[in-house]
Amino acid sequence: MAGDAGAELLVKARVTTVTKSDDGAVNGVTFRHSGRDYTCKAKTVIAADGIESQVARWAGIDSTHDLRDVDICAQYLVSNIDIIPDYCDFYVGREIAPRGYIWVFPKGKNIANVGVGIGGTISGKGGKLAIDYLNEFVKRKFPDGRILAQVVGCVPVGDSLPEIVGDGILLIGDAAHHSDPISGGGIANAMYSGQFAAEAAVEGIRIGDVSAKALSAYQTRWNDQIGKHFKHICRIRDGLFKFSDDMFDRCADVISKMPSEKVTMTQMFKTVLKHQPRLLLELRHLILAGWV
Ligand SMILES: Cc1cc2nc3c(=O)[nH]c(=O)nc-3n(C[C@H](O)[C@H](O)[C@H](O)COP(=O)(O)OP(=O)(O)OC[C@H]3O[C@@H](n4cnc5c(N)ncnc54)[C@H](O)[C@@H]3O)c2cc1C
């Protein structure tokens, strides 16, 4: 779409650092392409280089994570499996995916992305990595499955980065820690933050001011529309960490009896709270904040 809209695209080009003007504002990047080094000047730079963005760090913004705020993920594309293609399946449990979950996301009739995410501080404990949890699950659940592709990586599951703009630069997607703190899903949020950032950059260029102050319109919009929920979601996440497997089973039991049209996130919480009053104590701050 960017190409169709007239953007010039360069593939297999690795950004090696950012360039700055005398006053320290970012005004371009250097990159390596087909064995040669180049410099590209820009009115604004948008860092979309994923988790623990180097582009952000070169610009002076700390994009690193605490290990508690990441999940380590491994995923296979598996064919020749028996699934219901209309449903995404999620499996939770301390034994099968500690501090995370396993997903089966259908990609067709007999084919699905099957993956696992586990807590960053848990990975490696007892010598077990995310891929080991995934192998155990696939072997047990889909013994006849054929593994066609593998992806491994890390996803942010904490609050948004507090600083997502600087002079001449904006951070989006995983670079800005914009994945959902419970699910780790980051594609939709990366698209929203990309759009918000692009619009702020266009406006900055139009008025001839791409300072952090002018670009902070992006930060405000992100916080107002999406980011403000992250703190609450992080607290729910911390509450969920304390759930026993038995508690998850009881919650699932309650939710499975809800009419499907009522299965929204807020309604689910309300229903579970009604049946599991013990949770009221755990999540009282959310109720006091009027969030559920
Ligand atoms: C196994 C796994 C499964 C996932 N499944 C889902 C899912 O089902 N749904 C969902 O919503 N989210 C999912 N996620 C999370 C999702 O992938 C990310 O949130 C999303 O891709 C973030 O998009 P992004 O564009 O910010 O970063 P990325 O997708 O990480 O893209 C960053 C890009 O920048 C490039 N790059 C990095 N450094 C440089 C450099 N110096 N120069 C040039 N290019 C550079 C990288 O090569 C990469 O192509 C999953 C993550 C993992 C690890």
The ligand as an ORCA input file, in Angstrom:
! r2SCAN-3c Opt
* xyz 0 1
  C       6.162    -16.295     17.724
  C       5.339    -15.025     17.721
  C       3.992    -15.095     17.363
  C       3.207    -13.930     17.384
  N       1.884    -14.030     17.050
  C       1.118    -12.910     17.048
  C      -0.271    -12.974     16.671
  O      -0.802    -14.026     16.347
  N      -0.984    -11.815     16.695
  C      -0.438    -10.614     17.061
  O      -1.142     -9.587     17.069
  N       0.874    -10.536     17.408
  C       1.655    -11.635     17.405
  N       2.979    -11.549     17.771
  C       3.540    -10.226     18.105
  C       3.771     -9.461     16.801
  O       4.582    -10.250     15.955
  C       4.451     -8.133     17.076
  O       3.780     -7.414     18.102
  C       4.444     -7.273     15.805
  O       5.084     -7.981     14.749
  C       5.154     -5.951     16.046
  O       5.287     -5.287     14.818
  P       6.454     -4.248     14.588
  O       6.298     -3.810     13.172
  O       6.456     -3.224     15.662
  O       7.825     -5.050     14.763
  P       8.370     -6.303     13.975
  O       7.272     -7.117     13.363
  O       9.322     -6.993     14.910
  O       9.176     -5.671     12.759
  C      10.416     -5.023     12.958
  C      11.167     -5.097     11.646
  O      12.307     -4.238     11.710
  C      13.402     -4.911     11.138
  N      14.630     -4.335     11.718
  C      15.118     -4.453     12.982
  N      16.261     -3.762     13.108
  C      16.498     -3.161     11.896
  C      17.535     -2.315     11.394
  N      18.554     -1.943     12.163
  N      17.463     -1.916     10.104
  C      16.423     -2.294      9.315
  N      15.414     -3.096      9.727
  C      15.465     -3.522     11.007
  C      13.208     -6.379     11.525
  O      13.946     -7.200     10.658
  C      11.701     -6.510     11.356
  O      11.368     -6.841     10.032
  C       3.781    -12.691     17.761
  C       5.142    -12.634     18.098
  C       5.913    -13.784     18.084
  C       7.372    -13.699     18.463
*
